[in-house]
Amino acid sequence: MSQIDAFAEGREGDVPGLLREVNAWSARIAGSLGELSGERMEGTDASGAVRARVSGTGRLLGLHLDAKKLRELDHVRLAEAVKEAVAAAQGSLGERLEELTAALSGPYGGGPDDPLAAHVERVMREG
């Protein structure tokens, strides 16, 4: 049984062992975030006129506008299409982040009963 499991069950455990497990787990998260930072995600608006590309860190890398479909959009709808495409790309990024971290969440799944949830939240914020 791991020290994290002992901690989750409220039993005393080996604190240095717990720290080693948490540090190893944090390193795996950092590795996953590093992997994600090298990826690129895309999203399009509903009309298909705008395609956005974001980095694995969420930075907007580019927009592609379909000239033929742009003829159907006024300036207001074009702005909405750009926002929609960027949001779709960022949504894909969020889904990919969930995929990468799902295996790291352990038996508690990062839910409200997870004894390490506060630590995970801090690591994700600072990562």
Residue pairs with C-beta under 8 A, 6 or more apart in sequence:
2 21
3 13
3 14
3 15
3 17
3 18
3 20
3 21
4 18
4 21
4 22
4 25
4 106
4 115
4 116
5 107
6 12
6 13
6 14
6 18
7 13
7 18
7 115
8 108
8 114
8 115
22 116
22 119
25 104
25 106
26 123
28 104
29 101
29 104
29 120
29 123
29 124
29 127
30 123
30 127
32 100
32 101
32 104
33 100
33 127
35 56
35 100
36 56
36 57
36 93
36 96
36 97
36 100
37 55
37 56
37 57
38 56
39 55
39 56
39 96
40 53
40 54
40 55
40 56
40 61
41 53
41 54
41 56
41 89
41 90
41 92
41 93
41 96
42 51
42 52
42 53
42 54
42 89
42 92
43 51
43 52
43 54
43 84
43 85
43 86
43 87
43 88
43 89
43 90
43 91
43 92
44 50
44 51
44 52
44 85
44 88
45 80
45 81
45 82
45 84
45 85
45 88
46 81
46 84
47 69
47 72
47 73
47 81
48 66
48 69
49 65
49 66
49 69
49 70
49 72
49 73
49 78
49 81
50 63
50 64
50 65
50 66
50 78
50 81
50 82
50 84
50 85
51 63
51 64
51 66
51 85
52 60
52 62
52 63
52 64
52 82
52 85
52 86
52 88
52 89
53 60
53 61
53 62
53 63
53 64
53 89
54 60
54 61
54 86
54 89
54 90
54 93
55 61
56 93
56 96
58 90
58 93
60 86
63 82
63 85
63 86
70 78
73 81
101 110
105 114
105 120
106 114
106 116
108 114
108 115
108 116
108 117
110 117
110 120
111 117
114 120
